[in-house]
Amino acid sequence: MHNERDIAAGSEYSPHWDRSRPPQYRPRRRSERHARGQSRGHAHRQSHGRGRTTHRGAATALVAVVTLLLLGAGAVIAVAAFAPVPVTVEGNAVRLPAGSTVARAVELGVARPQPGVVHAVDGSVIATATGAPGAVLVNGSAAALTTRLHWRDKLATVAGAPTTETVLERNVEVPYKTVKQGFGEKKRVVRKGKNGLKVEQYGALSGMVVSAKTVRKPVNKLVELTGGSAKSGEKVVALTFDDGPWNSQTTCVLDILDRYGIKATFFMLGTRVTADPKTAAKVAKRGHVLGNHSFSHPDLTKQSASAVRSQVQKTSAAIKKATGQSPKWFRAPGGAMDSTARGIVEANGMQVAHWTVGTGDWKNLGSARVVKYALTVKPGGVILMHDGGGDRDQTIEALPQVIEKLRDRGYRFVTLDQLPSVPGNGSGSY
Ligand code: NI
């Protein structure tokens, strides 16, 4: 301890008492106290008698106060470090573990910032969990997850902004179909199939296709069946063309049939075969069935038997000469047939072939009408059209539609040879 003199002499430089401290903590010299004794308060005067011990006690008290303050500060720190943090979330009081951050509040489910709504490409709501993240507001401002929470902080949440799913693009192969024509056990691939390609735009989450653009159409595989006949009731139809050959028109019809891999039956006139044997030969070469349609298209019911015989035989001979084939089918001009004519036809090795649907195409009343009539056909039916006898542009215009629409309805195209039964009678419209 310091002696009196030390304190007195050292009052200006005491190692114990820093001069920067407030004056009440600085010990005073005795003379000073005596001189000021009268003006001091009662408590101060009481300490006079204790002398040196008073100074020592004051120092001890001060150390104690400081210690207490330090302990107090420590306690405050300890409280701050371990006591729950009271905050409000959307106005509700909640106590969070000491040291909690925004992330902790979210983790504990106290603050639940909702993700934004996600719209599909069609505008419908498809998801929320994957939406734009919501945010936690602390005292009104968006806070980072690492933000430490303090007493009485006010927490609130805002949902994420609404978003629309991403639109992606993909290439999609369009598989080709296998189209069978004709009937029978023998198969021949007329054309190989090739897949098409389209580019689709679709929603990444919903998978909804927004748009599809065809890059390449599929080419259907065509298989020709021969050597047999369809069964009764099967969806087959025979296309027949009368009054040719008629050069460019017949060739147009042949090209359309080739495009669809279809075989048809052509009832030729002897006059036309004689005039245009090359086109007649072309019809045969492309695999179609040939029929006899008389030589000069008279009404056979008004002809003598010998005239009918001449009409029938001259035509079969002309067809044989031009194409190498002997026709098996005979169709009377206008469908007009009697028992005499029928007998002559059958005696010459042919069967009479009528039709079930006349398209009236020779009337030139528009291709739409031709299509409309053709579509009335029933399974096993025979459709009558014309490649000769006049301008057949409307027939050529209608033919692809007739083929496609009937094919869409499940029909297969066959020749008369492949029909389960060929109508041998009838006098309906043509
Ligand atoms: Ni005719």
Boltz pocket constraint, residues with backbone or C-beta under 6 A from the ligand:
constraints:
  - pocket:
      binder: B
      contacts: [[A, 242], [A, 243], [A, 293], [A, 297], [A, 332], [A, 333], [A, 334]]
      max_distance: 6.0
